[in-house]
Amino acid sequence: MSAEAVDVRETPTVADFTVHRTATTRWSDNDMYGHLNNAVYYQLFDAAINGWIIEHTGLNPVAAPALGVVAESGCRYFEQLQFPQALAVGIRVARLGRTSVTYDLGLFPTGLPETAAVAARGRWVHVYVDRDTRRPVPIPDGLRRLFESATG
């Protein structure tokens, strides 16, 4: 599925995501309106993506010769989330290019049925660059295999 083919009007369900990562909210995540601050959604997406990559490839982000840098991100909010709440971040690869990967992300309370709609939907693009030159490089093979396993 290409990034352009991801219908931003669509609200995917829990079952639409290949990978599920657990997350928990913190007291400091709520804003003055009593729900998660918008920036927290991005932190949860970032932690889920990078935790998944590190766990499954052994990548050391401090020493890796190729870095995945965020070139684009976005989020649509459908339901309110707050503290205290156990959450899951769904990950699927929407587009896998030579030097970039586009993730389609869902955030939802844990324990929902597979047919439940996500509370928030994110889009995240990593472009892989050389650590020293910061020029785009092909996605390393180990990462490419992981990304291929989550294409959906």
N, C-alpha and C positions, 0 to 999 in steps of 0.2 A: 504494500500500500504506500503510495507516495504521500508526502506531507500535504500536497495540494488536495489529495483525495480524502483527507480527514475532514469530514463535515463538521465545522465548528458549531453548527446548530444541533448536531446529534448529542444526546446525553448517553454515553455508554453505560453499560451495566458492569457489575463486579466481574462477571464471567468473561467480559471482553478483554481482560488483561492477563497476559501470559505469566507474569511474575507478580507476586504479592510480597511486600515488605512491611513488617510491623513498625509502628511508631506510636509514641504517646505524647499527649499534650502536657505542657508544663504550666504552672501557675502564672508565670510571666508571659505566656502566649496570648492571654486574653487582652483585648483592648478596652477602652472605656465604654464601649457599647455591649460588652459581655460576650463577644465572640472572638475567634482567632484573628489576630492582626493579619492583614494581607501578606506582609513580608514572611510570616511564619510558614505559609503554604510553600513559598519558594525554598525555604530552609528544609522543609520536609521532603520536597522533591529532590533537592540536591543531595541530601543525606541518603535517600533511598537509592538513587542512581549510583552514586559513588560507593556505597556500602555493597551493593550488588556486584559491581565490577570488581572491587577489591577481594571480596569473598570468593568469587568464582574464577578469578584469573591470577590471584596473588600479586597483582600490580602494586608497586610501591610508588605512590604518586609523587613522593619527594625526590625520587631518583630516576623515574622513568624518562627515557629519551624523547618520547612523544607525549604531549599533554593534551587532554581534552578540555578545551576552553569553551565557555558558553558564548555562543554567537547570537542567540535569540532565546527568549523565554516569554511565556504568557500564561494566564490562568483565567478561567471562567468559573464563577461561583454559583452553585445551584441551591445548596442547603447550608445552613449555619452549623459550624463546628465550634467546640469550646472546650475549656478545661473543666473538670477532668473527663477525658475521653480517650479510649483506646482506638487507634486508627490503623488503617492499612493504606499503603501506597501501591497502586497497580501500575505496572510498567509494561509497555509493549513498544516495539520498534516500528515506527510508521514509515521510515525511509532510511535506507542504508546506502550511502554513497561511497565514493573512493576515499574521501578525506573527512566526511561528516556523517553523523547519525542524528536522526530526529526521533525523539521519544514522544509517545502519547502517554499521558499520565492521568491516573484517577486517584482521588483521595476520598476515603469513605470510612465510616465507623466499622470496626471489626464485628464479625458475627452476622452480617447482613446476608440474606439469601442471594444466590448467584444472579437472580433477575433484578435485584435492586439497582437503581440508578446511583451513580457516584454523586458525592456532595460537591466536588470540584474537579475540574479537568484542566490539566496543564499540558503545555507544549514546551519542549526543551531541545535545543540544538547544540550539540558538541561538535566543534571543528578540531581535528587533531593537527597540532603544530609541533615543530621541532623545538625542544626546550631552549636551545641557544639562539636560533635564528628567528623563531616565532613565525616561520613560513609553514604553510600547510604541508602535511605529509600523509601518505596512505595510512589508514587505520591499521595498527598492528594486528597480525594474524590471530593471536589469542583473543583479542577484543572482538575482532570481526566474527569469530566463531560464536562467541557469547551473544553478540547482537543478532546473529542469524537465528539463534535458538529462541529469541523473543519476538521474531517478526510475526505480525499477525494482523 
